[in-house]
Amino acid sequence: MSKILLISLVFVISNLSVYAQKDSEKTKFIVDIPLLDLPANLDNNWLAFNQFSPSMPQSLGFSKSITETQQYYTKRMFFNPNKNYSIGRKILKETGVAATNLIIEAILSGTPFGTGWTHEEWHRAVMNKNNVGSYNDMNTFPIGQDVISVSNVLDKDLERFKKSNNPDFVRMGAAGIEAQFEHVKALQKDNFFYGLNLSSQVSYWKNTINAMSYLRMTSTIGGDDLTIELENEEGTDISERDFTGLDFTAWIYDLSRPNEAYAQRGRHVSGVGFRRYRITSDLTTEELDYLTKMGQLQMLNFVSPHLFFINSIKLNQNLRFNFGLFHYLTSFGYDVGSNFFVEHKHNKIFFAFHNYHNLNNSFYGIETQIIDKAFKVGNKTLLLSPSVHVWTQPNNQEFRTDESIFGGKVKILAATKLGKIWQPYLSVSAKTKGWAAGDVYQDSNFSGRFGIRTFIK
């Protein structure tokens, strides 16, 4: 980690004079409010709506909008876009921006609509789909608190959920850091494709380090000690308990045991309810080694110029690009690959290569997206963003199978301009069986989303 920080510092100092003051002439920041997401908002008799639990795209839209708004006004506190600064002043001011962003991020992480809240909401999105009620304790503003729960979850619901849909049950544990990586990717796409040039690096680093540290901790004695401490403090009130404890010991445990009944976890230390939480002694050597390997692979998420103050790499007058590697946990194992951000002659293109893995086998996928391609329809401008994602993944999302299935997802977002800054949009998607980051449905599904974007000029 020290080597990464040293390299980061070198990049920051060497590129400040180039990147610090290239603010967008068109867009300052983007507010994206997904108002309706179907069928996610209506699943299980409006469960998500009744307990205020937005879908994955909705909670991500809220947190990204707040992050970009905060980052823009923080930067304006230190930089006047019409003024030139010496390299020394730029370094000093960028340090001030970073320190302020870090403080504000720390506060927002313990509030509704922050990235911590979104982390918990993505757990809940999987639970909502499977008719499991819950409460996000981030709604109590636990600023500075280390451990936050998704509470008010019934044992009988978890027992039924595990039995009926183990791939979703596994995905539930990993969905929190999936949200954080999708948050980072969404910020990177906005900075690259819309030229925002926000100082988003603190958010990139904070979410990436947090996810890696959390994942690595769960395979250690320190993680076990925390779990045991939490169990001993909980008492007999089931409603106060978290749905799973440390996310990733639960993730690998259920990933490796698709047919084990939930009741086999045993009784809670208080004698009331099931023992929900797992520790390393509950894992086999194979499972613990796999979990440790996941912590090591998290280093891939640091490989990106985005994290080192480079939002765009210009090759010539007509072509610029950026890239990043990634590692996600999935319902069958993990996904590693690379994201590419490209703009060629004003054509905005995102694509990614995927290498999916279960225990012993590899599978492959590729996705591509064209962003905001403009078409004239009468006197209106229609912006279309089509995307295609195809893959082979383990049959039935299984951890140990060598059989694969072919599948994919197609999506199109259509937006139109309403005035100078407003863009109402409609998005529809269809997919086969399979895991895709940011899509709660792992079975075949057709979804539609309506919202409005505001491009603040």
C-alpha positions in Angstrom: 0.0 0.0 0.0 2.9 2.4 0.8 4.2 1.9 -2.8 0.7 2.8 -4.2 0.6 6.0 -2.1 4.1 7.0 -3.2 3.2 6.5 -6.9 0.0 8.4 -6.3 2.0 11.4 -4.9 4.4 11.4 -7.9 1.5 11.4 -10.3 -0.3 14.2 -8.4 2.7 16.5 -8.3 3.7 15.8 -11.9 0.2 16.4 -13.3 -1.2 19.2 -11.1 -0.2 21.9 -13.6 -1.9 20.1 -16.4 -5.1 18.9 -14.8 -6.0 21.0 -11.8 -7.6 23.9 -13.6 -9.1 22.3 -16.7 -12.7 22.8 -15.6 -15.5 21.9 -18.0 -16.8 24.8 -20.0 -20.2 23.0 -20.4 -21.2 21.0 -17.3 -20.2 21.6 -13.6 -21.9 18.5 -12.1 -24.8 16.2 -12.8 -27.8 15.4 -10.6 -29.5 12.1 -11.6 -32.8 11.2 -9.9 -34.3 7.8 -10.9 -37.9 8.3 -10.0 -39.3 4.9 -10.8 -37.7 1.5 -11.3 -40.0 -1.4 -12.3 -40.5 -4.1 -11.3 -38.0 -3.5 -8.4 -40.1 -0.9 -6.7 -43.2 -3.1 -6.9 -41.8 -6.5 -6.0 -43.5 -8.4 -3.2 -46.4 -6.1 -2.8 -44.4 -2.8 -2.9 -42.0 -4.0 -0.1 -39.2 -1.6 -1.2 -41.6 1.4 -1.3 -43.3 0.5 2.0 -40.0 0.4 3.9 -38.3 3.1 1.9 -35.6 1.0 0.2 -34.7 2.3 -3.3 -33.5 0.0 -6.0 -29.8 -0.4 -6.9 -29.9 2.3 -9.6 -32.0 4.6 -7.5 -29.7 4.6 -4.4 -26.6 4.9 -6.7 -28.2 7.9 -8.5 -28.9 9.6 -5.1 -25.4 9.1 -3.7 -23.6 10.0 -6.9 -25.6 13.2 -7.3 -24.7 14.3 -3.7 -21.1 13.4 -4.2 -20.7 15.4 -7.4 -22.5 18.4 -6.0 -20.3 18.4 -2.9 -17.1 17.9 -4.9 -17.9 20.8 -7.3 -18.6 23.3 -4.5 -15.7 22.1 -2.5 -13.4 22.8 -5.4 -14.9 26.2 -6.0 -14.0 27.1 -2.3 -10.3 26.8 -3.2 -10.1 27.5 -7.0 -11.4 30.4 -9.1 -11.7 28.9 -12.6 -10.8 32.3 -14.1 -7.6 32.7 -12.2 -4.1 31.2 -12.9 -2.1 29.8 -10.0 1.5 29.0 -9.6 2.5 25.3 -9.2 3.1 25.8 -5.5 -0.3 27.4 -5.0 -2.0 24.6 -7.0 -0.4 22.0 -4.8 -1.5 23.8 -1.6 -5.0 24.3 -2.9 -5.4 20.8 -4.1 -4.3 19.6 -0.7 -7.0 21.7 0.8 -9.6 20.3 -1.6 -8.5 16.7 -0.8 -8.6 17.3 3.0 -12.0 19.0 2.8 -13.4 16.2 0.6 -12.0 13.6 3.0 -13.8 15.2 6.0 -17.0 15.7 4.2 -16.9 12.1 2.8 -16.4 10.8 6.3 -19.4 12.7 7.5 -21.6 11.7 4.5 -20.6 8.1 4.9 -22.6 8.0 8.1 -25.7 9.7 6.7 -28.6 8.7 4.5 -27.7 9.0 0.7 -24.0 8.7 1.4 -21.9 5.9 0.0 -22.2 3.9 3.3 -26.0 4.2 3.0 -25.9 3.0 -0.6 -23.7 0.0 0.5 -26.4 -1.1 2.9 -29.2 -0.4 0.4 -27.7 -2.7 -2.1 -27.8 -5.5 0.5 -31.4 -4.6 1.0 -32.2 -4.5 -2.7 -31.4 -8.2 -2.9 -33.4 -8.8 0.2 -36.4 -6.9 -1.2 -36.4 -9.0 -4.3 -36.6 -12.1 -2.2 -39.4 -10.7 0.2 -37.2 -10.1 3.2 -38.0 -7.1 5.3 -35.3 -5.0 6.8 -34.2 -1.5 8.1 -31.1 0.4 7.1 -29.5 1.7 10.3 -27.7 4.4 8.3 -31.0 6.2 8.5 -30.2 6.9 12.2 -27.2 9.1 11.2 -24.5 6.9 12.9 -21.7 9.3 12.0 -18.3 8.0 13.2 -19.7 4.5 14.1 -17.6 1.6 12.8 -20.2 -1.1 12.5 -23.6 -0.4 10.9 -26.3 -3.0 10.6 -29.2 -3.9 8.3 -31.5 -4.7 11.1 -35.1 -5.8 11.7 -34.6 -9.0 9.7 -36.5 -12.2 10.8 -34.7 -15.5 11.1 -37.6 -17.3 9.3 -37.2 -15.0 6.3 -33.5 -15.7 6.1 -34.2 -19.4 6.4 -36.7 -19.3 3.6 -34.5 -17.1 1.4 -31.4 -19.4 1.7 -33.5 -22.5 0.8 -35.3 -20.9 -2.2 -32.5 -18.9 -3.9 -28.9 -19.5 -2.8 -27.3 -17.5 -5.6 -29.2 -14.4 -4.5 -28.4 -15.3 -0.8 -24.7 -15.3 -1.7 -25.0 -12.1 -3.8 -26.7 -10.4 -0.8 -23.4 -10.5 1.2 -21.3 -9.1 -1.7 -23.7 -6.4 -2.9 -22.4 -3.8 -0.5 -18.9 -3.4 -2.0 -20.4 -3.9 -5.5 -22.3 -0.7 -4.8 -19.1 1.1 -3.8 -17.3 0.0 -7.0 -20.2 1.0 -9.2 -20.3 4.4 -7.4 -16.6 4.9 -8.3 -17.2 3.8 -11.9 -20.2 6.1 -12.3 -18.1 9.1 -11.1 -15.3 8.1 -13.5 -17.7 7.9 -16.4 -19.1 11.4 -15.6 -15.7 12.9 -15.2 -14.4 11.4 -18.5 -17.4 11.6 -20.8 -18.8 15.0 -19.6 -15.5 16.7 -18.8 -16.5 17.5 -15.2 -13.0 17.3 -13.9 -14.2 17.1 -10.3 -11.7 16.3 -7.6 -13.1 12.8 -7.1 -9.9 11.1 -6.2 -10.7 11.0 -2.4 -14.0 9.2 -3.2 -12.2 6.7 -5.5 -9.5 6.0 -2.9 -11.8 5.9 0.1 -14.3 3.5 -1.4 -11.5 1.2 -2.9 -9.5 1.1 0.3 -12.6 0.6 2.4 -13.8 -2.3 0.3 -10.3 -4.0 0.2 -9.7 -3.5 3.9 -13.1 -4.9 4.9 -12.7 -7.9 2.6 -9.2 -8.7 3.9 -10.3 -8.3 7.6 -12.9 -11.0 7.3 -10.2 -13.7 6.8 -8.3 -12.7 10.0 -8.5 -13.3 13.7 -9.3 -9.6 14.1 -12.5 -10.1 12.1 -13.4 -13.1 14.3 -12.8 -11.1 17.5 -15.1 -8.3 16.2 -17.8 -10.9 15.3 -17.7 -12.6 18.7 -17.8 -9.2 20.4 -20.9 -8.2 18.4 -22.7 -11.5 19.2 -22.0 -11.1 22.9 -23.4 -7.6 22.9 -26.6 -8.3 21.0 -28.6 -10.0 23.7 -31.9 -11.7 22.9 -33.5 -8.9 20.7 -33.4 -10.4 17.2 -34.5 -7.1 15.7 -31.2 -5.5 16.7 -29.1 -8.0 14.9 -27.4 -7.5 11.5 -28.6 -9.7 8.7 -25.3 -11.4 8.2 -22.4 -10.0 10.4 -19.2 -9.5 8.4 -20.2 -9.7 4.8 -17.6 -11.9 3.3 -17.2 -14.8 5.8 -20.9 -15.2 5.2 -20.4 -14.8 1.4 -17.9 -17.6 1.1 -19.7 -19.8 3.6 -23.0 -19.8 1.6 -21.2 -19.8 -1.8 -19.5 -23.1 -0.9 -22.6 -24.6 0.8 -25.6 -24.1 -1.6 -27.6 -27.0 -0.2 -27.0 -26.5 3.6 -30.1 -25.6 5.5 -29.9 -22.2 7.3 -30.8 -23.8 10.6 -27.5 -25.8 10.5 -25.7 -22.6 11.6 -26.7 -23.4 15.1 -28.2 -21.2 17.9 -27.2 -17.7 18.7 -24.9 -17.3 21.8 -27.9 -15.9 23.7 -29.9 -19.0 23.0 -32.5 -17.0 21.1 -32.6 -17.3 17.3 -30.1 -18.6 14.8 -26.3 -18.0 14.9 -26.3 -15.8 11.7 -22.6 -14.7 11.8 -19.7 -16.8 10.6 -16.0 -16.7 11.7 -12.9 -18.3 10.1 -13.2 -21.4 12.2 -16.5 -22.1 10.4 -14.7 -22.3 7.1 -12.8 -25.1 5.5 -9.2 -24.6 4.5 -10.3 -24.4 0.9 -12.9 -21.7 1.7 -10.5 -19.6 3.8 -7.8 -19.8 1.1 -10.4 -18.6 -1.4 -11.5 -15.7 0.8 -7.8 -14.7 1.3 -7.3 -14.8 -2.4 -10.2 -12.4 -2.9 -8.6 -9.9 -0.6 -5.4 -10.1 -2.6 -7.2 -9.6 -5.9 -8.8 -6.4 -4.6 -5.5 -4.7 -5.5 -6.6 -4.7 -9.1 -9.1 -2.0 -8.3 -6.2 0.4 -7.7 -4.9 0.1 -11.3 -6.4 3.1 -13.0 -5.1 6.6 -14.0 -8.4 7.9 -12.6 -7.1 7.4 -9.1 -4.0 9.4 -9.8 -5.6 12.7 -10.9 -5.7 11.7 -14.6 -9.3 11.9 -15.9 -8.4 11.6 -19.5 -5.4 10.7 -21.7 -5.4 12.5 -25.0 -3.7 10.7 -27.9 -4.5 13.2 -30.6 -7.1 15.9 -31.5 -9.8 13.3 -32.2 -9.1 10.6 -29.6 -8.8 10.3 -25.9 -9.2 7.4 -23.5 -8.8 6.1 -20.0 -8.9 2.7 -18.4 -9.1 0.7 -15.1 -8.9 -2.9 -13.8 -11.5 -4.3 -11.5 -12.3 -7.2 -9.2 -15.9 -7.9 -8.1 -17.3 -10.7 -5.9 -20.3 -12.4 -7.6 -22.9 -15.0 -6.8 -20.7 -17.8 -8.2 -17.2 -16.5 -7.3 -15.6 -13.4 -8.8 -15.2 -11.2 -11.9 -11.9 -9.6 -12.9 -11.5 -7.5 -16.0 -10.9 -4.0 -17.5 -12.9 -1.0 -18.2 -12.2 1.3 -21.1 -13.4 4.9 -21.6 -13.1 6.2 -25.1 -14.1 9.4 -27.0 -13.4 9.5 -30.7 -14.6 12.5 -32.7 -17.3 13.2 -30.1 -18.5 9.6 -30.0 -18.5 8.4 -26.4 -17.9 4.7 -26.0 -17.5 2.6 -22.9 -16.6 -1.1 -23.0 -15.3 -3.7 -20.7 -13.8 -7.2 -20.8 -14.9 -9.7 -18.1 -13.2 -12.9 -16.9 -15.6 -14.7 -14.6 -14.4 -17.4 -12.2 -15.9 -19.9 -9.8 -13.8 -22.3 -7.8 -11.7 -23.8 -10.6 -13.1 -22.5 -13.9 -13.0 -19.4 -16.1 -15.8 -17.9 -18.2 -15.8 -14.8 -20.3 -17.9 -11.7 -21.2 -17.8 -8.4 -23.0 -19.9 -5.3 -22.8 -20.1 -2.1 -24.7 -22.1 1.1 -24.4 -22.5 4.2 -26.7 -23.3 7.2 -24.6 -25.7 10.1 -25.5 -25.7 9.6 -29.3 -27.7 12.6 -30.5 -30.5 12.3 -33.1 -32.9 15.0 -34.3 -36.6 14.1 -34.0 -38.5 17.1 -35.4 -37.3 20.1 -33.5 -36.2 18.0 -30.5 -32.9 16.3 -29.8 -33.1 12.7 -28.7 -30.1 11.3 -26.8 -29.7 7.5 -27.0 -27.4 5.3 -24.9 -27.6 1.7 -26.0 -25.6 -1.1 -24.4 -25.0 -4.8 -25.0 -23.4 -7.2 -22.5 -22.8 -10.9 -23.4 -21.3 -13.6 -21.3 -20.7 -17.2 -20.5 -21.1 -17.9 -16.7 -21.4 -21.0 -14.5 -24.5 -23.0 -15.0 -27.1 -22.1 -12.3 -24.5 -19.7 -10.8 -22.8 -22.6 -9.1 -19.4 -22.5 -7.4 -18.1 -25.9 -8.3 -19.6 -26.6 -11.8 -17.5 -26.7 -15.0 -20.7 -26.3 -17.1 -21.4 -22.9 -18.6 -24.4 -21.1 -20.0 -24.5 -18.3 -22.6 -26.4 -15.2 -21.8 -26.5 -11.4 -21.9 -28.3 -8.2 -21.3 -29.4 -5.4 -23.7 -30.4 -1.9 -22.5 -31.2 1.4 -24.0 -31.6 4.8 -22.3 -33.4 7.5 -24.2 -33.3 11.1 -22.9 -34.6 14.4 -24.3 -33.6 18.0 -23.5 -36.2 20.0 -21.6 -34.9 23.6 -21.3 -31.2 24.2 -20.9 -30.4 21.8 -18.0 -33.2 19.2 -17.6 -33.2 15.8 -19.3 -36.1 13.4 -18.5 -35.1 9.9 -19.5 -36.6 6.4 -19.9 -34.5 3.3 -19.7 -35.5 -0.3 -20.6 -33.5 -3.5 -20.3 -33.9 -7.2 -21.0 -31.6 -9.9 -19.7 -31.2 -13.7 -19.5 -30.1 -15.6 -16.5 -26.7 -14.4 -15.1 -24.9 -11.9 -12.8 -24.4 -8.4 -14.0 -23.0 -5.6 -11.7 -25.7 -3.2 -10.7 -28.6 -5.4 -11.8 -30.4 -7.1 -8.9 -32.0 -9.7 -11.1 -30.0 -12.8 -11.7 -32.8 -14.6 -13.5 -34.3 -13.6 -16.8 -35.9 -10.2 -16.5 -37.4 -7.1 -18.2 -37.0 -3.8 -16.4 -37.9 -0.2 -17.0 -36.7 3.0 -15.3 -37.8 6.6 -15.5 -36.0 9.6 -14.1 -34.6 13.0 -14.8 -31.1 14.3 -15.1 -30.0 17.8 -14.5 -26.8 19.0 -16.1 -25.8 22.1 -14.0 -24.0 24.6 -16.2 
